Amino acid sequence: MRILHLIYDHINNPWLGGGGAMYVHEIYKRLSQRHTVTVMTGSWPGASAGAVIEGVRYVHAGPPLNRIASRLCYSFRAALVTMSNRYDLVVDSISPFCPTFAGALTRRPCIADIGLDPFDAARKYRAIQSLILKCLSQNLRRHHNFIVLSPSLGTSIRKKVSEDALIRIIPPGVDTHLFEVKPCEHPFLLFLGRLDINHKGLDCLVKAYSLLRKERPGIRLVVAGTGPDEAKLRRMIADENIGDFVYFAGWVTGGRKTDLLRKCLAVCMPSRREGWPLVASEAAACSKPVVGFDVTGLRDAVRNGETGLLVRQEDIQALSQAMRRIVDDDSLRFTLGHKARKWALNFTWEKTAQAYETFYKEVLASES
């Protein structure tokens, strides 16, 4: 197969890397061994025109003058490449902020790949929300084939597409080396992800941790990651007078990331929306429970009361109490972590890549 995958995110993009980019890379570094794969992404300062990373050919759409220009250039160039019809299959990672309309522009089979509910994401920008939602609805109606990360996301998307749409649920994998990690415990809670306050619920995390610290002053919070809201997040932390107890680890990968996962008491994920967050699976593989909000996607990756604790969205008091339960109850923490690792064993990148390949072949066969 000659596969074109369109996704603005890239694993090295400081503006927007994260789980979606990593998800795509993990799939195609496996499929590129058997198929010709091109992944088109947005560009960023310092990015080349393209590169081959672990067998995956990336093409970056520029110029990266700023985030808005980068997104516009990506949407425009992705549309042009899609219309060339040089590929057997086009896969479009749906974004409400940089649409490609691939489903309407190619004569080839096309699949909409949805990592999180784009309708929820669009509500972040209230001033132009109605325009984005209308554009998004029109875009999705052009598609018949969908891949989503989780059952709850599939239920949400099913309400917004045609009745005969084919929706395949394919959760992400987890690196198998994490199952070899020997967990230990240091007195800190961990947030690991992009520093996007609205998306990741970091405002709620700061307030919940501030409440916890008053009762458990020996517990620190480690924030690992970078993102557009880092400066704003630091101000929030200063306003709560907890700056001396919060450590910013910056962007972490490899052994440093694994070390934080294996040493923390738990991973905090008060996200307002998710598809199936990779961090939740990585935490589980390291025998660490997750504490977060009961939202779409996260409720699939985390089994409430079995592999972690989920509370009502935006309930800061409940979030703080769940964090305190994890900190105080050694038996609960151990039990959740043990069951989390067993749960994570169900998911590998090899299984995920195989499921993608199988669905791709089904779509090609049905539309040939």
Phi and psi in degrees as a GROMACS rama.xvg file:
@    title "Ramachandran Plot"
@    xaxis  label "Phi"
@    yaxis  label "Psi"
@TYPE xy
-102.715  110.169  ARG-2
-110.949  131.484  ILE-3
-112.429  121.793  LEU-4
-114.67  126.08  HIS-5
-104.683  120.102  LEU-6
-154.089  127.847  ILE-7
-64.592  -38.3959  TYR-8
-66.5756  149.313  ASP-9
-142.95  147.17  HIS-10
-61.1219  -22.1075  ILE-11
-106.01  5.93819  ASN-12
-82.2534  114.632  ASN-13
-68.9094  -20.0229  PRO-14
-78.2036  -40.4125  TRP-15
-157.27  90.0079  LEU-16
-108.364  -115.081  GLY-17
76.3384  -162.119  GLY-18
-62.2347  -40.9871  GLY-19
-61.3208  -43.9677  GLY-20
-65.7417  -41.7598  ALA-21
-65.8948  -39.7043  MET-22
-56.4328  -50.066  TYR-23
-63.1286  -42.7104  VAL-24
-64.2303  -42.3442  HIS-25
-63.0221  -37.157  GLU-26
-66.8056  -49.0112  ILE-27
-82.0845  -19.4662  TYR-28
-69.9158  -15.6806  LYS-29
-92.1687  -46.7678  ARG-30
-69.9003  -26.1801  LEU-31
-66.9685  -13.138  SER-32
-72.9812  -19.3314  GLN-33
-123.655  -13.9125  ARG-34
-136.969  163.516  HIS-35
-90.0057  116.327  THR-36
-120.498  131.961  VAL-37
-125.008  125.778  THR-38
-111.441  117.946  VAL-39
-98.726  128.735  MET-40
-128.634  174.891  THR-41
-74.3187  171.037  GLY-42
-111.41  172.527  SER-43
-156.373  163.755  TRP-44
-56.7951  127.573  PRO-45
91.3245  -6.34991  GLY-46
-77.0457  145.514  ALA-47
-82.4372  178.982  SER-48
-69.2256  -22.2163  ALA-49
174.547  171.001  GLY-50
-164.424  161.269  ALA-51
-108.246  120.198  VAL-52
-122.11  115.692  ILE-53
50.9923  40.8965  GLU-54
88.6478  -8.90931  GLY-55
-94.4596  125.485  VAL-56
-87.932  118.261  ARG-57
-106.261  140.107  TYR-58
-123.407  127.4  VAL-59
-105.444  128.704  HIS-60
-89.2899  121.05  ALA-61
-120.87  -169.398  GLY-62
-85.4719  152.47  PRO-63
-90.733  59.6527  PRO-64
-64.759  -42.3157  LEU-65
-161.669  179.433  ASN-66
-64.5413  -39.8441  ARG-67
-66.3095  -46.7392  ILE-68
-62.2243  -38.4423  ALA-69
-62.1591  -43.9368  SER-70
-66.1428  -42.8249  ARG-71
-63.6778  -43.0094  LEU-72
-63.711  -39.864  CYS-73
-61.5019  -49.3005  TYR-74
-59.3731  -42.7045  SER-75
-67.3323  -48.6666  PHE-76
-70.6877  -36.0335  ARG-77
-61.0689  -38.7298  ALA-78
-63.4374  -42.4341  ALA-79
-63.6337  -45.6211  LEU-80
-65.4136  -38.3543  VAL-81
-61.7708  -42.0654  THR-82
-69.1486  -15.4183  MET-83
-68.6712  -22.0469  SER-84
54.9392  36.7652  ASN-85
-87.2863  -4.20947  ARG-86
-115.538  154.102  TYR-87
-75.8603  -29.5195  ASP-88
-146.812  137.987  LEU-89
-116.044  130.484  VAL-90
-119.222  123.63  VAL-91
-114.897  112.854  ASP-92
-75.234  106.733  SER-93
-67.0096  128.028  ILE-94
-132.841  134.258  SER-95
-74.1941  -12.1826  PRO-96
-104.202  -14.9101  PHE-97
-145.685  70.951  CYS-98
-70.0904  148.682  PRO-99
-111.851  -21.4265  THR-100
56.2834  36.6834  PHE-101
-58.2343  -36.8756  ALA-102
-60.5696  -25.0545  GLY-103
-96.9695  -13.2537  ALA-104
-104.599  -14.3338  LEU-105
-113.667  148.174  THR-106
-90.47  -5.27956  ARG-107
-86.0582  160.784  ARG-108
-57.4634  141.411  PRO-109
-134.538  139.652  CYS-110
-123.165  132.42  ILE-111
-90.3346  120.804  ALA-112
-103.35  118.937  ASP-113
-120.14  114.3  ILE-114
-89.1899  -31.9386  GLY-115
-149.308  162.716  LEU-116
-63.2659  108.914  ASP-117
-67.3879  -23.3111  PRO-118
-70.1944  -39.6974  PHE-119
-65.4674  -41.912  ASP-120
-62.6491  -36.9344  ALA-121
-65.2026  -25.2677  ALA-122
-71.5016  -7.02442  ARG-123
-63.6487  -32.7525  LYS-124
-106.31  85.557  TYR-125
-65.81  -32.4336  ARG-126
-63.6221  -34.2516  ALA-127
-120.507  22.5443  ILE-128
-59.639  -46.2468  GLN-129
-62.5832  -39.0652  SER-130
-65.601  -44.9125  LEU-131
-63.245  -43.5372  ILE-132
-64.9157  -38.8179  LEU-133
-65.759  -44.9055  LYS-134
-62.2003  -41.9479  CYS-135
-64.7705  -43.0505  LEU-136
-61.7336  -43.4354  SER-137
-63.7225  -39.0435  GLN-138
-63.1976  -47.7238  ASN-139
-66.7435  -31.6147  LEU-140
-66.2763  -17.034  ARG-141
-80.0343  -8.32474  ARG-142
-107.01  146.658  HIS-143
-114.092  -26.8271  HIS-144
-110.846  132.194  ASN-145
-135.144  143.378  PHE-146
-118.606  129.683  ILE-147
-127.758  158.441  VAL-148
-80.9917  -29.2879  LEU-149
-142.811  158.018  SER-150
-58.9574  -43.1549  PRO-151
-67.4388  -34.0411  SER-152
-68.6369  -38.0725  LEU-153
-61.6428  -40.0886  GLY-154
-62.9646  -41.5884  THR-155
-65.5059  -44.2541  SER-156
-70.3796  -34.9611  ILE-157
-55.9747  -32.3331  ARG-158
-72.8491  -12.7731  LYS-159
-115.412  1.84848  LYS-160
-123.773  176.109  VAL-161
-64.9114  153.815  SER-162
-63.6124  -30.0332  GLU-163
-93.47  9.97921  ASP-164
-64.1854  143.33  ALA-165
-97.1551  115.387  LEU-166
-115.857  119.741  ILE-167
-108.964  127.529  ARG-168
-94.1828  118.453  ILE-169
-133.198  101.356  ILE-170
-72.7426  157.858  PRO-171
-73.4869  165.26  PRO-172
-94.6044  -168.712  GLY-173
-144.698  143.566  VAL-174
-62.5433  126.553  ASP-175
-66.6577  -23.4501  THR-176
-64.852  -21.4447  HIS-177
-67.2113  -24.254  LEU-178
-72.992  -12.7792  PHE-179
-90.5842  -7.05713  GLU-180
-68.092  136.376  VAL-181
-96.5083  104.971  LYS-182
-68.723  148.293  PRO-183
-139.939  -177.123  CYS-184
-133.77  125.18  GLU-185
-118.23  155.867  HIS-186
-78.1976  66.0471  PRO-187
-149.728  152.106  PHE-188
-100.932  151.458  LEU-189
-122.221  131.955  LEU-190
-110.04  130.814  PHE-191
-133.549  111.897  LEU-192
163.841  -173.44  GLY-193
-72.788  138.133  ARG-194
-84.431  75.9125  LEU-195
-118.422  105.175  ASP-196
-60.6064  -47.8945  ILE-197
-66.6086  -50.0003  ASN-198
-64.7969  -49.6779  HIS-199
-89.3019  -0.285404  LYS-200
64.9944  33.1602  GLY-201
-68.3535  -25.8495  LEU-202
-64.1349  -39.6181  ASP-203
-68.4486  -38.1251  CYS-204
-63.0331  -43.5386  LEU-205
-60.4856  -45.2164  VAL-206
-67.9862  -40.3805  LYS-207
-67.2444  -41.1883  ALA-208
-67.2557  -35.3882  TYR-209
-60.2428  -40.339  SER-210
-66.6498  -42.486  LEU-211
-63.4576  -41.0131  LEU-212
-63.5733  -30.4056  ARG-213
-64.4091  -30.0252  LYS-214
-98.7171  -28.8612  GLU-215
-130.245  72.6238  ARG-216
-64.0465  -15.9455  PRO-217
-83.1287  -5.23002  GLY-218
-96.6858  123.587  ILE-219
-98.384  166.412  ARG-220
-118.957  126.06  LEU-221
-106.544  126.06  VAL-222
-109.598  113.136  VAL-223
-113.396  123.863  ALA-224
139.838  170.583  GLY-225
-131.809  169.247  THR-226
166.828  177.094  GLY-227
-67.0026  -19.0229  PRO-228
-107.505  19.7441  ASP-229
-61.8355  -45.2999  GLU-230
-63.0683  -42.6152  ALA-231
-64.497  -39.4264  LYS-232
-64.1659  -41.3719  LEU-233
-62.5068  -36.6847  ARG-234
-66.8239  -41.1048  ARG-235
-58.6022  -44.3761  MET-236
-64.3561  -40.6056  ILE-237
-64.3922  -40.0891  ALA-238
-63.5493  -28.7413  ASP-239
-87.2094  -1.70425  GLU-240
59.3807  40.3186  ASN-241
-122.641  14.8839  ILE-242
-58.0577  -32.0256  GLY-243
-74.4043  -8.78993  ASP-244
-115.6  1.45203  PHE-245
-115.061  126.019  VAL-246
-111.323  125.698  TYR-247
-92.0576  113.686  PHE-248
-88.0527  -11.9682  ALA-249
74.7023  -163.596  GLY-250
-73.4926  125.263  TRP-251
-123.842  140.462  VAL-252
-142.003  173.059  THR-253
54.655  -134.662  GLY-254
-63.2068  -34.0136  GLY-255
-66.8212  -40.9727  ARG-256
-63.9597  -46.6376  LYS-257
-60.5495  -39.3813  THR-258
-63.1878  -40.5576  ASP-259
-65.2651  -41.4595  LEU-260
-64.4826  -41.1987  LEU-261
-76.0505  -21.5432  ARG-262
-95.8197  -22.8022  LYS-263
-69.7123  161.348  CYS-264
-77.6072  -36.9508  LEU-265
-165.684  163.667  ALA-266
-105.782  130.165  VAL-267
-96.997  127.889  CYS-268
-137.315  73.9933  MET-269
-84.903  45.2256  PRO-270
-65.7495  149.86  SER-271
-88.3148  -18.7119  ARG-272
-158.875  145.127  ARG-273
-153.258  165.475  GLU-274
-100.005  -72.2467  GLY-275
-153.965  93.4891  TRP-276
-65.4292  129.582  PRO-277
-60.7635  -35.321  LEU-278
-60.8073  -35.5571  VAL-279
-63.3475  -41.2674  ALA-280
-70.1973  -37.2916  SER-281
-66.3919  -41.4333  GLU-282
-60.8761  -44.9198  ALA-283
-61.2856  -42.4406  ALA-284
-61.6409  -29.4132  ALA-285
-91.1842  13.5045  CYS-286
63.7121  36.7887  SER-287
-116.749  130.98  LYS-288
-73.5969  159.756  PRO-289
-112.728  138.682  VAL-290
-116.615  126.76  VAL-291
-168.506  -165.442  GLY-292
-93.1121  149.149  PHE-293
-82.6095  83.9036  ASP-294
-125.044  165.598  VAL-295
-50.5293  135.969  THR-296
89.3629  -54.6292  GLY-297
-68.4196  -33.3096  LEU-298
-71.4266  -13.3547  ARG-299
-88.7466  -39.7031  ASP-300
-75.0409  -27.9852  ALA-301
-119.636  124.201  VAL-302
-88.3413  108.232  ARG-303
-58.6983  127.446  ASN-304
81.6318  -5.0979  GLY-305
-119.956  -45.9475  GLU-306
-119.094  -0.14502  THR-307
179.015  -175.319  GLY-308
-124.276  124.1  LEU-309
-117.595  138.43  LEU-310
-125.739  170.116  VAL-311
-59.1152  137.174  ARG-312
-58.3461  137.317  GLN-313
74.302  0.419165  GLU-314
-85.793  91.7089  ASP-315
-67.1774  -38.8393  ILE-316
-61.7932  -44.6512  GLN-317
-66.1538  -37.4852  ALA-318
-63.4193  -44.4923  LEU-319
-63.7317  -39.3038  SER-320
-66.4892  -37.657  GLN-321
-66.3291  -39.693  ALA-322
-61.723  -40.2873  MET-323
-67.0511  -39.4318  ARG-324
-59.2509  -43.7277  ARG-325
-63.2955  -42.9205  ILE-326
-66.7989  -42.7461  VAL-327
-81.0585  -33.7013  ASP-328
-101.864  96.6066  ASP-329
-62.0226  -40.146  ASP-330
-65.3398  -44.1745  SER-331
-60.8439  -46.1831  LEU-332
-60.2069  -43.6609  ARG-333
-66.0025  -44.6139  PHE-334
-63.8441  -45.8804  THR-335
-61.2156  -43.8599  LEU-336
-65.0479  -40.5563  GLY-337
-62.9825  -45.6566  HIS-338
-69.387  -31.2247  LYS-339
-63.3626  -43.515  ALA-340
-64.0296  -40.9338  ARG-341
-62.3022  -38.9258  LYS-342
-64.9249  -42.9653  TRP-343
-66.4088  -24.4309  ALA-344
-62.3623  -15.8472  LEU-345
-73.5416  -12.6062  ASN-346
-124.103  125.23  PHE-347
-135.935  156.516  THR-348
-67.8241  -28.3009  TRP-349
-64.7707  -42.8352  GLU-350
-63.8642  -41.3379  LYS-351
-64.4404  -46.9776  THR-352
-61.8091  -40.5312  ALA-353
-63.3328  -40.0325  GLN-354
-65.6679  -39.787  ALA-355
-61.8831  -48.2569  TYR-356
-60.4127  -42.1508  GLU-357
-62.242  -44.4273  THR-358
-66.8449  -40.2287  PHE-359
-56.6116  -46.0125  TYR-360
-65.6126  -37.022  LYS-361
-62.2085  -45.2138  GLU-362
-64.4606  -43.4573  VAL-363
-62.335  -41.6402  LEU-364
-66.5762  -37.8916  ALA-365
-74.5492  -23.5248  SER-366
-111.146  10.7233  GLU-367
